[in-house]
Each structure stands twice: as C-alpha cells, then as structure tokens.
Amino acid sequence: MPIDSIVLERCNGLDCALPQGTLSRSGKVFMMLRIILSLLVVAVIVLLVPRLLSRSSAPAEGSAAPGFTLPSQEGSSVALQDYRGKWVVLYFYPKDETPGCTREAHNFQRDQAQYAQNNAVVLGVSVDSVDSHKKFCN
C-alpha cells in the first residue's frame, strides 16, 4: 500500500496505521453520536413545530369565538350565530354515558333556569354520534 494512503491515528496510546477512508473506533462513535443527535433534532422539530403553529392560530382571550355549525341530538344543525346576543356556555366532554360527563350535564340541566335568567344558553360538545347523543340526553 502506498504511504500516502495510510493515515496515522492515536489508538489507545499507540500509533496505528489505518487505510485511508477507514474509521477508528473513536471515529465510529463520534459519527454515531452525530447521527443520533441529528435524529433527535429532527424529532423535536417534527413534534414541536405543529404545536407552536397551532397555538398561534387560537383565538385570543376575550376575542369573538370562531363560528361553527354542528348536529344536535335531534339531528338538526346548531350554529353559534343562532345565539347572537346571548351568553354561550360551551363545554366539551369526552364521551356520552360516562359518570363524570353525565354528572356535569345534569348539573347544567339543573341550573338551566339560572342560565336563562342571565340570557345564557349551554351547549355541550363531544365527538360521539347523533344517536349516542339522543340516548345520552333521554
């Protein structure tokens, strides 16, 4: 092998001759650390950027709520604009027929007269189907 194709490196206190292009053990470890660090940076970017962007699109406290139209338990559409001039208590719950959600809905129903006195309406939102809402409301 020609002399210019040999790379001298310090290996555990000894001079080692390695063919050019061959990585020593410490070089391999350094390269693996660079790859792992690069993967971590990409993972952080992939996970955090969408969250940061979604936060900036959220309405500011005190600003008007964005409009929406959703189906009710009767199958008719309910739109936020239908309640202009009223206070709207919009509550989100994870699932119909669960103990916590049922208790919360019953409390809103129990206090409905007080909300009406204050020109307020209560709207509950979950991802369940219209049929599930019908059963939950009866």
C-alpha positions as CSV (number, residue, x, y, z in Angstrom):
1,M,0.0,0.0,0.0
2,P,1.4,3.4,-0.9
3,I,2.5,5.6,2.0
4,D,0.0,8.4,1.2
5,S,-2.9,6.0,1.6
6,I,-2.0,5.4,5.2
7,V,-3.5,7.6,8.0
8,L,-1.7,7.6,11.3
9,E,-4.0,7.8,14.3
10,R,-3.6,7.6,18.0
11,C,-5.3,4.4,19.2
12,N,-5.2,3.7,22.9
13,G,-1.8,5.4,23.3
14,L,-0.3,3.7,20.2
15,D,0.3,4.9,16.7
16,C,-2.0,2.8,14.5
17,A,-1.8,2.7,10.7
18,L,-5.2,2.6,9.1
19,P,-6.0,2.6,5.4
20,Q,-7.4,6.0,4.2
21,G,-11.2,6.1,4.5
22,T,-11.3,3.6,7.4
23,L,-12.7,5.0,10.7
24,S,-11.2,4.2,14.0
25,R,-13.4,3.1,16.9
26,S,-13.5,6.6,18.3
27,G,-14.4,8.0,14.8
28,K,-17.2,5.5,14.6
29,V,-18.5,6.5,18.0
30,F,-18.3,10.2,17.0
31,M,-20.2,9.5,13.8
32,M,-22.9,7.5,15.7
33,L,-23.3,10.4,18.2
34,R,-23.7,12.9,15.3
35,I,-26.4,10.7,13.7
36,I,-28.3,10.3,17.0
37,L,-28.1,14.0,17.7
38,S,-29.4,14.8,14.2
39,L,-32.3,12.4,14.6
40,L,-33.2,14.0,17.9
41,V,-33.2,17.4,16.4
42,V,-35.4,16.2,13.6
43,A,-37.8,14.6,16.1
44,V,-38.0,17.7,18.2
45,I,-38.8,19.8,15.1
46,V,-41.4,17.4,13.9
47,L,-43.1,17.3,17.3
48,L,-42.9,20.9,18.4
49,V,-43.4,23.0,15.2
50,P,-47.0,21.9,14.6
51,R,-47.8,22.6,18.3
52,L,-46.3,26.0,18.2
53,L,-48.0,26.9,15.0
54,S,-51.4,25.7,16.2
55,R,-51.1,27.8,19.3
56,S,-50.7,30.9,17.3
57,S,-54.0,30.3,15.5
58,A,-56.0,30.0,18.7
59,P,-58.3,33.0,19.4
60,A,-57.0,35.4,22.0
61,E,-58.8,35.5,25.3
62,G,-61.7,37.9,25.1
63,S,-62.0,37.8,21.3
64,A,-65.0,36.6,19.4
65,A,-65.3,32.8,19.1
66,P,-64.9,31.4,15.6
67,G,-68.2,30.3,14.0
68,F,-69.2,26.7,13.9
69,T,-72.2,24.5,12.9
70,L,-72.7,21.0,14.5
71,P,-75.5,18.5,14.6
72,S,-77.7,18.3,17.7
73,Q,-79.1,15.2,19.3
74,E,-82.3,15.8,17.3
75,G,-80.3,15.8,14.1
76,S,-80.8,19.5,13.3
77,S,-77.9,21.9,12.9
78,V,-76.8,24.1,15.7
79,A,-74.7,27.2,14.8
80,L,-73.0,29.6,17.1
81,Q,-74.6,32.5,15.1
82,D,-78.1,31.2,16.2
83,Y,-77.2,32.5,19.7
84,R,-76.1,36.1,18.8
85,G,-76.9,38.5,21.7
86,K,-76.8,35.7,24.3
87,W,-74.1,34.4,26.5
88,V,-72.9,30.9,25.4
89,V,-71.5,28.4,27.8
90,L,-69.7,26.0,25.6
91,Y,-68.5,22.9,27.3
92,F,-66.6,20.0,25.8
93,Y,-66.8,16.5,27.2
94,P,-65.0,13.3,26.1
95,K,-67.9,10.7,25.9
96,D,-71.6,10.3,26.3
97,E,-72.8,8.0,29.2
98,T,-69.7,8.3,31.4
99,P,-70.2,9.1,35.1
100,G,-68.3,12.4,35.1
101,C,-69.9,13.7,31.9
102,T,-73.4,12.6,33.0
103,R,-73.0,14.4,36.3
104,E,-71.7,17.6,34.5
105,A,-74.6,17.5,32.1
106,H,-77.2,17.0,34.9
107,N,-75.7,20.0,36.8
108,F,-76.0,22.2,33.7
109,Q,-79.6,20.9,33.3
110,R,-80.4,21.5,37.0
111,D,-79.1,25.1,36.7
112,Q,-80.8,25.8,33.3
113,A,-83.2,28.4,34.8
114,Q,-80.3,30.4,36.2
115,Y,-78.6,30.5,32.9
116,A,-81.8,31.6,31.2
117,Q,-82.2,34.4,33.7
118,N,-78.8,35.6,32.6
119,N,-79.6,35.3,28.9
120,A,-77.2,32.4,28.6
121,V,-77.5,29.1,26.8
122,V,-75.5,25.9,27.5
123,L,-74.1,23.8,24.6
124,G,-72.2,20.6,25.2
125,V,-69.9,19.2,22.5
126,S,-68.3,15.7,22.2
127,V,-67.2,13.5,19.3
128,D,-70.0,10.9,19.8
129,S,-72.6,10.2,17.2
130,V,-76.1,11.9,17.0
131,D,-77.6,8.5,18.1
132,S,-75.3,8.4,21.1
133,H,-76.3,12.0,22.0
134,K,-80.0,11.1,21.7
135,K,-79.6,8.2,24.2
136,F,-77.4,10.4,26.5
137,C,-80.0,13.2,26.6
138,N,-83.0,11.0,27.4
